[in-house]
Structure formats: structure tokens, C-alpha cells
Amino acid sequence: VIAPQLDPYEAVMLLRIRVLRGSLDAVTKALAERDDIPFIDLTAGGDEILAVLASGRDPRNRLIFRQLPATRAVTSVEAQTAMHVYADASAWRLDALSAAERRELTAPVRSHAPDGLDREILATLAPDARQSAAALAAKLGRPESTVRRRLTALPPVTQTYVDPHRLGLLVDANLYLRLPPAELHRVGAALAAHPAVHGVLSTTGRANLHVAVWLPNLEGLHRFITGELAALGVTDVETVLVGRAIKRPGQPIGSVIPRSGSLAATVRTPARTG
């Protein structure tokens, strides 16, 4: 699976798009076809789309300021720009593996730096990473031997997908916290170290700290809010349950998506247990 790399100067926006229920599928499909939206989820309520937009260097993104507001099916759009990442899903750990097991799952470090041709190959692979070297060569107009050699030289980036449901983590939720500036870093850093948290970002907007959590059940979510958040002095929080993952980088649209976290949080929200 080839995941596109963001320009380091490129802004990332977290979108919350409310849609008329009868138009949810059409709007979701249109968003999923865009190259600048790598992540899409639906809330458990089914009336809101959560998406990550790579908005580029121009803050006045056409999608935000013209296209979505002009869509009759869209009732509201909220866009929050990520300012600082305290933790994302790639750093989430349960400490269930031994040191030896971690070494076995760690890919070897290779020094090859991708050049222009490498990036062309990666872009061509993005829709379907299972394409053969011959198919890639034909699309790129390059000798097959060259493409095959470049594929071999590219450093492998491997990911192990873990289904949180199999670990008994049945509820995925996004928490939108509103904090005074003096408390933002302290709370963000503390939550980044919590085992239930798989994403913490400071953002623009009314809620300035976005937190994504996996928990065993709704009672566990309640305890997290009234216990951990309250102990940190958090007094203003909005809770949104995530319902279904629609799009991930490198995953063909409509395919079965592994239940794994993202900037927007991911996974399906299950029925209440316990």
C-alpha cells in the first residue's frame, strides 16, 4: 500500500461536514474521489462526515470556501487546521510486545533517498499498489528493468494493522477540548502518554485540542471523561462517536478498511457492551 507523503509546508485540516441524511452517500463518494482527502469517516449518528484535507499552502482552499458551501446537501462545514501533533496513531502502544517481538516487526533502515522517478512510481502505485513492474513501466514510458530496479531500491515502509476490537477496545471517539492557552501544552502532552489515546492535536477553531481514544465500552468513555479529563482540569469537551471508516491512503475506495487510527480518528463504533 502506498501512502502519499505530505509537503512539510502543507496545511492539514480536520473537517466536520454535516449533511442531509438522504445525500450522505453522494457527498461521501464525491469527497472520497478527491486526491487531497486521504481520510474519511462517518460518525455513529450518520449525519456528519469527518475528513482530513491536505489543504496545500493556500489557506483559502476552494473546497472549503466555495464547493462545499454551494452544495445544497451540506448544512454546515467546520474546518480546523492542525497546528501541532502531540501523538498520532502510529505512536499508539499497548506495550503488549516484548523487545524481541518489536525487533522482528521493525523494518531495516535503508539509506536510499527517493528522486523524481521514484516519486512518479509511487504516484502511479497509489491507486493500486499490487501493479506489476511491467504495468508500471508501460504507464510511465520507462524500461521495465529500470522500474524493477527502482522498486527494489525503494526503502520498504511496513505497517502492522491491529484491529482494536480484537483487543477488547470497542468504542472509538473523538473528543474536542476547549482549553486556555496556558493549559494547552500541559494537557496535550499528558494525554499523548495515555494508553487509551491514539491521537492528540492542537488545532485552530473553538475547540483547540483534538483527542482520539479507543476504549472498551461507553462506560469506559464516561470514566475517561469524568476521571482522566476532569483530573487534568478540562471543563469543556464535546464527544463524537466514530461510526465507519470510508477512506484511507492506499486503500481502493469501497474496499474493506482495516480498523486503524488516523488524524481524524477511525474505526467503527460498536453497540454498547457491558
N, C-alpha and C positions, 0 to 999 in steps of 0.2 A: 504494500500500500504506500503510495507516495503522498505525503502531506506537504502542501505548499508552504514555503517559508515567507514570513512577512518581512518587508523592508523595515530596518530598525527605526526609521523615522516615520513609519506608517502608524496612524492612529487606529486604535481598536475601539469600537463602540459596542456596548451592550444594548440591544433593542428590546423593548416590550411593546408589542403591537396588538391592540385589541381589534377584533374582527367580528362582524356579524356572523352568527353561527352557520348560516346556510352558505357562507362564502369561505369558510375556513380552509377547505381543501384547495380551492383555486388560488387563494393568496399564498398558502404554504408552498404549493407547487411552483408558483412564479418566483418566489424567493429562493427556493432550492436550486433553481436553474441558474442562479447568478454565481459567477466565479468569486465575487468579493464577499460572499457569505458562506463561510466554511462550516458553521454550526447552527442547527435549528432544533428547537424543542417545542413541544406543546405543553401547556400547563394541565394539571389534572382536571381543572374546571372546563377545559376545552374551548375557552373563549379568548385565549391570549397566546400569542406566539413569542417565544424567547429566541433571540438570534444574536450571533456575533458577526459584526460587519467590519471588514478591513477597509476603513474609510479613506485611506490614502492621505496625502499631505494637505489636501484642500479641505478645510473644516466644513465648508458648505457643500456637503455631499448631496448630489442630485436626488438620490433615493429618499433621503430624509426630508429634504426641503421642497421637493416637487412631486415625485412619483407617488409615494405613499399617501400624502395628504390629498392628492387628486383622486385616489381610489375610493369609490363610494362605500365599498365593503369595509374599509378601515375606519374605525370610530375614534382611535387615538393612537399616537406614537410617542414613546418616551425613549430618548437616546442618551445614554450615559457613556462618556469617554473614560476608558481605563487610564488612570494616572500612574499607579504603582501596583506591582504584583507582590504580595506577601507570600503567597503559595498558590500553586495550581495542582491539577490532578496528577501531573507527572511526579510530584513530590510526596503524594499521599502514601503513607506507610502504616501497616498494622503491626510491624515487627514480628511477623509470623515465620520468617525465613531465617535460617542460620547463615552465618558468614559464608560458608562453603556454597550454600544454595544461591546466595546473591551473586557470588563469583561465577557460577555456572550460567546464570541468566544475563550476565553483563557482556555486551559485545566488545570485541577487541578494538582498541583505538588505532585508527589508520590516519596517516598524515595527508592523504590526497585532498587538495582543495578544488572544488568544482569550478570549471571555467564556463565560457559561453555555451559550448557544445553540450557539456554536462547538463546545464540548465535547460537547454532545448529538449534533451532526452527526458528529463524529469517532468517537464511540462507536458510532453506527449504521453508519458505514462500516467499522468494524473487521473484521466477518466477511467483507466483500467490498467492496473499495474501488472496484469498477467500477460501482456502482449509479448510476442516473441521478438528476438533481435531482428529477424527478417522483416517483420511487420513494421517495426520502428524505423529500420533503415529505409524502407520504401516510403514511409511518410515524411522522413527528414531529407530524403535525397542524398543519403550518405552510404558508403560501402558498409555491408553487413559486418565485415571483420572489424571495422573501426567502432561501430556501435557496440559490438560484442565486447571488445577490449575496454571500452569506456564503462560499460555496465559492470564488468569485473573489477575495475579500479575504484568505482564509487564506494565510499565507506558505507557499510551496512548500518542502518538505524533500525533496531528491532524493538518491538513493543510486546509485552505480555499483557493480554487483556484478562482482567479478573472480574467476574460477574459478582457485584456486591450482594446480590440476592443469595448466592451460594454461601456467603459469609454471614447470612442472617441479617443483612442490612437492607431492609425492605422499603424504607422511606427515603426519598431524595427531596431536598427542599432548598430553595434559595431564600436567604434572609437579607433584607435590605435595611441596614442600620443607619441611623442619623446621629452623628457624634460631633461634639465641639472639636475644633482643630487641635486643641491641646491634648485631647484624648485619642485622636485617630491612630497615631502610630502605636501607642501602647496597646490598645485593644486589637489592632490588626496583627501585630506581632504575636500577641498571646494566643489569638485564635488560630493563627497559622500552625502553631505547635500542637493543637488539639487533635486527637486521633479521629474524631468524627468529622473533621473539616477537610474537604478536598479542594477548596478554592477560597482565597481571600484577596480582594482587590479594592484599592481605594479608587473612587470614581468621582466624576462631576455629577451634578444634579442634587436634588433634595436629599436623597439618601446617599451618603458619601462612602459607605463601606459595604461591599457586596460579599456575602459569605455563603458558600455552598456546603451542605452537610449530608452525610449518609448516616441513618440511624435505624435501629431495629424496628421501631413502630412509632405510632403517633404519640403514645405516652412518653416514649424516649425523646421525641422532639419537644414535647411540652416541658420535660425536665431540663432539657438543654437551654431552652429559652428562660425558664424561671430560675434555673440554677446557675449554669456557667455564664450566660449573658448578664444576668442580674448581678452576679458576683463581680463582674468587670465594670459595673456601673452603667450598663446600657439601659436606657429608659424608653427608647423609640425604635421599634422594629416592625417591619412588615414581613409576613411569612407567605411564601408562594410554593405550593407543591408542584413538582415537575411530573408530567404525565407520560410523555413519549418522546423518544429521540427520533428526529426526522432525517437529519443530515450530519455527516462527519467528513473531515478531509479524507480523500482517497477512497471513500465508500460510494459505489454506484447508487444513485437515487432509487429508492424503492427496495434496496437490499436490507437484509436483517442486520441491524447495527448492534455491535457489542455494547453492553451496558457499561459505559466508562465515562468519566467526568470530563468537563470542558470548562472554559471560562464562563459559559452560560449555565453551567451545571447540566447534568444529563440524566438519562435513565428513566424508566417508567416508575410511576408511583403505584404501589400495590394497594390492595384493600387493607383495611385496618386489621391488625393482629393483636393477640394478647387480651 
